[in-house]
Amino acid sequence: MVLKTIWSILFLWLSLTTNIHADSHKESNKDNINKVNYLHTLNCNFRPGKNMEDLYKVTKNWETWASEAYDMPYSAWLLTPVMFDARMDTHDVYWLGSSDSRVNLGKAMDQWGSASAFDPKAKKIREAFERVIDCDSGAEFRARTISFPENTNMGYGVAAFTTCKVNDGVGAQDVQNATLEYNKFRESTGNDSAHFRWYGGYGAPSRLEMSFVDVFVNKSWEHRAQNIEKMASNKAGDIRRELFSPIMQCERLSVNRFVQIKS
């Protein structure tokens, strides 16, 4: 139940954090650092007899409609959990939508809501979605980019989620300084995974003691493994404990595949 609840506050494709609205084109780390994007999520299960192949068929029709209808930036991904504690409940698939401002995200949600109720073409797509998936919860997030290497690919990849709780008495500047120091270390090892930080809004249960979610994105499972090896060979665990233990406590949540369905 814990994972299902946390995912209800998450939904991903992480900041994935700050630059999650960006398309899959390569952009420099310098251009993306500290970018803020706004996300909304839907947490869904497949209806009996349905699967990802059915969902992809519907999302293809939705993407065609959205590309013609939207006049604001809006990107979307589908995430599927792969590695997570079997004792925890989860959903089959997550929808992650992102835009460059709260207003533009609101416009996109309004436009789909109105069109899917009254426009015959959009209504047909909505009904097709409802035959494939049942979405029982959702949330909103503000996402900030911490690191975005030039080889980052937001079109397809692997995203690892970690929840963090800042210790009492620790200020935002302390967290920022430790994060910057740790990312300098990551870069020195050759680790080129992207790093995003999500801050929960409505839909994030207040009973969860979580300050934010860190999301690390790699372009493939092999790429993720290579970066893990780089960190391990440089004693990243020791560095991480030294920098973060006095500041915050973090817990690994899950690793997910993601695919972009609209850039």
C-alpha positions, 0 to 999 in steps of 0.5 A: 500500500505504501508504494501505491500511495507514494505513486499517487503523489508522484506520477512518472515519467520523472524531472523526468524532474525539471526538464520533463516537459522537454522533448527528446532532443539533446540540450545542454546541461547549462541550458537546463539547470534549474529549469522548473516544469509543472507535472500532473499524473494519473495512476492507472490499472489495465482493465481485464484483458487489456495491456500496453499494446492496447494502450499504445494504440489509443495514445497514438490517436490521442497524440494525433489529436493533441498535436493538432489541438494544443497551442501550448507546450505539453509533453506526456509519458507512460511509465511502468514499474519494474523494480519495487518491493513486492510487499508494496502495492502499485499500479500497472501504468502511470501517465505523466503530463508536463508543461512549462508553466502552471497556466499552460498545464491548466490550459492543456487539462481544460482543453482535453476535459472540454473536448473529450466531453463535447468534441466527437473525435476527442470523446471517442478517444476518451471512451477508448482510454476508458475501455483500456485503463481505469485511473483511480488517482492523480497528483500534481508536482513542481519539478526542478532540473538538477542535472541534464547531461547532453546525452539525456534522452527523454524519449525512452529510458529508465527512471529511478525514484527516491523519496527524501525527508529533510531533517528538522532544522535544516534549511533549503540552502543546506540542501542545495549546497549538499546537492550541488556538491554531490552532483560535482562528485557524480560528474567527476566519476563520469556519471551522466544520468539526469537528475530531477527533483519533484515537489508534491502539490495536491494529490500528495498525501500530507501524511507521508513524511516526504520533502521531495522525490529525486528522480534519476534518468538513464537512457537504457538499463545498460546505461544505468548499470554503467553509471552505478558501476562508476559510482560504486568504484568511487565509493559513492555510498561513503560520499553520499552518507557524509554529505546527506546524513546530517541533512536528510534521510532518503529511501529508494522507491522504485525503478521504472521504464518510460516512453514518451508519447507526446513531445 
